[in-house]
Amino acid sequence: MPRPMSRRSLFSAVLPFASGRDAHAPRLEETRPEQVATVSSATACVERHGVVCRRCVEACEHSAIRILAREKLGAVIDAAACTGCGDCIPVCPVEAIALAPRDRIALVSELANLVVHNG
């Protein structure tokens, strides 16, 4: 089964300057691999409250964002898959996503795992 095309890929195919390939077009911000997208306020995500949004999932070309609606967690970002491009940030209607330093996210994840496993 073919993978669905993202909006960004579609626009890049139709408008070459959207991907930064055209030298005369304005350049997109370069990706910053030292940063990663994170859900800045988990309670702000409207998916967590039963409102179907999924804008961030559609904007993420790398499939780094999933919606865990059954668990009522809303948007969950896979830091390993996130490139830090920031495409998910402007599409969020409640500004629940922000960029954070990758090492900070790794530290917070490690601390959360320690708390979960050690009580």
Phi and psi restraints in degrees (value plus and minus 20) as a CYANA .aco file:
   2 PRO   PHI     -89.2   -49.2
   2 PRO   PSI     126.0   166.0
   3 ARG   PHI     -95.8   -55.8
   3 ARG   PSI     116.1   156.1
   4 PRO   PHI     -84.7   -44.7
   4 PRO   PSI     126.1   166.1
   5 MET   PHI    -103.5   -63.5
   5 MET   PSI     114.9   154.9
   6 SER   PHI     -96.1   -56.1
   6 SER   PSI     143.1   183.1
   7 ARG   PHI     -81.9   -41.9
   7 ARG   PSI     -59.4   -19.4
   8 ARG   PHI     -83.7   -43.7
   8 ARG   PSI     -63.5   -23.5
   9 SER   PHI     -83.3   -43.3
   9 SER   PSI     -59.5   -19.5
  10 LEU   PHI     -83.8   -43.8
  10 LEU   PSI     -67.2   -27.2
  11 PHE   PHI     -85.0   -45.0
  11 PHE   PSI     -55.6   -15.6
  12 SER   PHI     -84.4   -44.4
  12 SER   PSI     -55.3   -15.3
  13 ALA   PHI     -91.4   -51.4
  13 ALA   PSI     -57.3   -17.3
  14 VAL   PHI    -105.2   -65.2
  14 VAL   PSI     -62.2   -22.2
  15 LEU   PHI    -136.3   -96.3
  15 LEU   PSI      80.7   120.7
  16 PRO   PHI     -79.7   -39.7
  16 PRO   PSI     -49.3    -9.3
  17 PHE   PHI     -91.0   -51.0
  17 PHE   PSI     -37.4     2.6
  18 ALA   PHI     -85.5   -45.5
  18 ALA   PSI     -44.1    -4.1
  19 SER   PHI    -119.6   -79.6
  19 SER   PSI     -18.6    21.4
  20 GLY   PHI      62.9   102.9
  20 GLY   PSI      -8.9    31.1
  21 ARG   PHI     -98.0   -58.0
  21 ARG   PSI     -43.2    -3.2
  22 ASP   PHI    -109.9   -69.9
  22 ASP   PSI     104.8   144.8
  23 ALA   PHI     -88.6   -48.6
  23 ALA   PSI     -44.0    -4.0
  24 HIS   PHI    -109.0   -69.0
  24 HIS   PSI     -30.4     9.6
  25 ALA   PHI    -108.8   -68.8
  25 ALA   PSI     135.7   175.7
  26 PRO   PHI     -83.1   -43.1
  26 PRO   PSI     120.2   160.2
  27 ARG   PHI     -98.5   -58.5
  27 ARG   PSI     121.5   161.5
  28 LEU   PHI     -96.9   -56.9
  28 LEU   PSI     135.9   175.9
  29 GLU   PHI     -79.4   -39.4
  29 GLU   PSI     118.7   158.7
  30 GLU   PHI     -93.0   -53.0
  30 GLU   PSI     128.3   168.3
  31 THR   PHI     -88.9   -48.9
  31 THR   PSI     128.6   168.6
  32 ARG   PHI    -138.4   -98.4
  32 ARG   PSI      74.8   114.8
  33 PRO   PHI     -83.2   -43.2
  33 PRO   PSI     -37.4     2.6
  34 GLU   PHI     -98.3   -58.3
  34 GLU   PSI     -26.9    13.1
  35 GLN   PHI    -137.0   -97.0
  35 GLN   PSI     135.8   175.8
  36 VAL   PHI    -160.4  -120.4
  36 VAL   PSI     127.5   167.5
  37 ALA   PHI     -94.5   -54.5
  37 ALA   PSI     123.8   163.8
  38 THR   PHI    -164.2  -124.2
  38 THR   PSI     133.2   173.2
  39 VAL   PHI     -99.3   -59.3
  39 VAL   PSI      87.5   127.5
  40 SER   PHI     -91.7   -51.7
  40 SER   PSI     -52.6   -12.6
  41 SER   PHI    -158.8  -118.8
  41 SER   PSI      80.6   120.6
  42 ALA   PHI     -80.3   -40.3
  42 ALA   PSI     -52.8   -12.8
  43 THR   PHI     -96.2   -56.2
  43 THR   PSI     -37.6     2.4
  44 ALA   PHI     -97.4   -57.4
  44 ALA   PSI     -45.8    -5.8
  45 CYS   PHI     -80.9   -40.9
  45 CYS   PSI     102.9   142.9
  46 VAL   PHI     -89.5   -49.5
  46 VAL   PSI     -44.5    -4.5
  47 GLU   PHI     -81.6   -41.6
  47 GLU   PSI     -52.8   -12.8
  48 ARG   PHI     -84.1   -44.1
  48 ARG   PSI     -44.9    -4.9
  49 HIS   PHI    -122.3   -82.3
  49 HIS   PSI      -5.2    34.8
  50 GLY   PHI      69.2   109.2
  50 GLY   PSI     -14.9    25.1
  51 VAL   PHI    -112.5   -72.5
  51 VAL   PSI     104.7   144.7
  52 VAL   PHI     -98.7   -58.7
  52 VAL   PSI     100.2   140.2
  53 CYS   PHI    -146.2  -106.2
  53 CYS   PSI     -89.8   -49.8
  54 ARG   PHI      37.7    77.7
  54 ARG   PSI      -0.9    39.1
  55 ARG   PHI     -83.8   -43.8
  55 ARG   PSI     -59.8   -19.8
  56 CYS   PHI     -86.5   -46.5
  56 CYS   PSI     -56.8   -16.8
  57 VAL   PHI     -84.5   -44.5
  57 VAL   PSI     -62.6   -22.6
  58 GLU   PHI     -87.4   -47.4
  58 GLU   PSI     -53.4   -13.4
  59 ALA   PHI     -97.6   -57.6
  59 ALA   PSI     -42.9    -2.9
  60 CYS   PHI    -100.9   -60.9
  60 CYS   PSI      89.2   129.2
  61 GLU   PHI     -94.0   -54.0
  61 GLU   PSI     -37.3     2.7
  62 HIS   PHI    -122.8   -82.8
  62 HIS   PSI     -12.0    28.0
  63 SER   PHI      33.5    73.5
  63 SER   PSI      21.6    61.6
  64 ALA   PHI    -110.3   -70.3
  64 ALA   PSI     -27.7    12.3
  65 ILE   PHI    -137.1   -97.1
  65 ILE   PSI     112.2   152.2
  66 ARG   PHI    -145.8  -105.8
  66 ARG   PSI     133.9   173.9
  67 ILE   PHI    -127.9   -87.9
  67 ILE   PSI     102.6   142.6
  68 LEU   PHI    -126.3   -86.3
  68 LEU   PSI      56.7    96.7
  69 ALA   PHI     -91.6   -51.6
  69 ALA   PSI     -59.9   -19.9
  70 ARG   PHI     -81.8   -41.8
  70 ARG   PSI     -57.4   -17.4
  71 GLU   PHI    -103.6   -63.6
  71 GLU   PSI     -23.6    16.4
  72 LYS   PHI      37.6    77.6
  72 LYS   PSI      20.4    60.4
  73 LEU   PHI    -120.7   -80.7
  73 LEU   PSI     -35.9     4.1
  74 GLY   PHI      53.2    93.2
  74 GLY   PSI    -162.4  -122.4
  75 ALA   PHI     -95.4   -55.4
  75 ALA   PSI     113.9   153.9
  76 VAL   PHI    -146.8  -106.8
  76 VAL   PSI     107.8   147.8
  77 ILE   PHI    -127.7   -87.7
  77 ILE   PSI     107.8   147.8
  78 ASP   PHI    -103.9   -63.9
  78 ASP   PSI      87.0   127.0
  79 ALA   PHI     -82.7   -42.7
  79 ALA   PSI     -49.9    -9.9
  80 ALA   PHI     -90.0   -50.0
  80 ALA   PSI     -53.6   -13.6
  81 ALA   PHI    -108.2   -68.2
  81 ALA   PSI     -39.2     0.8
  82 CYS   PHI     -92.9   -52.9
  82 CYS   PSI     112.5   152.5
  83 THR   PHI    -117.1   -77.1
  83 THR   PSI     -27.2    12.8
  84 GLY   PHI      59.6    99.6
  84 GLY   PSI      -0.1    39.9
  85 CYS   PHI     -88.9   -48.9
  85 CYS   PSI     -49.0    -9.0
  86 GLY   PHI      63.0   103.0
  86 GLY   PSI      -8.9    31.1
  87 ASP   PHI     -84.4   -44.4
  87 ASP   PSI     -44.0    -4.0
  88 CYS   PHI    -100.4   -60.4
  88 CYS   PSI     -39.8     0.2
  89 ILE   PHI     -88.6   -48.6
  89 ILE   PSI     -71.9   -31.9
  90 PRO   PHI     -90.8   -50.8
  90 PRO   PSI     -38.0     2.0
  91 VAL   PHI    -106.1   -66.1
  91 VAL   PSI     -33.7     6.3
  92 CYS   PHI     -93.9   -53.9
  92 CYS   PSI      99.6   139.6
  93 PRO   PHI     -91.4   -51.4
  93 PRO   PSI     -37.4     2.6
  94 VAL   PHI    -136.0   -96.0
  94 VAL   PSI      -9.4    30.6
  95 GLU   PHI      33.7    73.7
  95 GLU   PSI      26.0    66.0
  96 ALA   PHI    -106.8   -66.8
  96 ALA   PSI     -27.2    12.8
  97 ILE   PHI    -136.2   -96.2
  97 ILE   PSI     119.2   159.2
  98 ALA   PHI    -163.8  -123.8
  98 ALA   PSI     143.6   183.6
  99 LEU   PHI    -111.7   -71.7
  99 LEU   PSI     121.2   161.2
 100 ALA   PHI    -159.0  -119.0
 100 ALA   PSI     135.9   175.9
 101 PRO   PHI     -79.6   -39.6
 101 PRO   PSI     115.9   155.9
 102 ARG   PHI     -78.7   -38.7
 102 ARG   PSI     -59.5   -19.5
 103 ASP   PHI     -87.6   -47.6
 103 ASP   PSI     -51.6   -11.6
 104 ARG   PHI     -86.9   -46.9
 104 ARG   PSI     -62.3   -22.3
 105 ILE   PHI     -83.5   -43.5
 105 ILE   PSI     -60.7   -20.7
 106 ALA   PHI     -83.8   -43.8
 106 ALA   PSI     -60.1   -20.1
 107 LEU   PHI     -85.4   -45.4
 107 LEU   PSI     -64.9   -24.9
 108 VAL   PHI     -83.5   -43.5
 108 VAL   PSI     -61.0   -21.0
 109 SER   PHI     -83.8   -43.8
 109 SER   PSI     -61.2   -21.2
 110 GLU   PHI     -85.1   -45.1
 110 GLU   PSI     -61.6   -21.6
 111 LEU   PHI     -84.6   -44.6
 111 LEU   PSI     -60.6   -20.6
 112 ALA   PHI     -83.9   -43.9
 112 ALA   PSI     -60.3   -20.3
 113 ASN   PHI     -83.8   -43.8
 113 ASN   PSI     -59.0   -19.0
 114 LEU   PHI     -83.5   -43.5
 114 LEU   PSI     -62.1   -22.1
 115 VAL   PHI     -85.1   -45.1
 115 VAL   PSI     -63.1   -23.1
 116 VAL   PHI     -84.2   -44.2
 116 VAL   PSI     -64.7   -24.7
 117 HIS   PHI    -102.6   -62.6
 117 HIS   PSI     -44.7    -4.7
 118 ASN   PHI    -130.0   -90.0
 118 ASN   PSI     -22.8    17.2
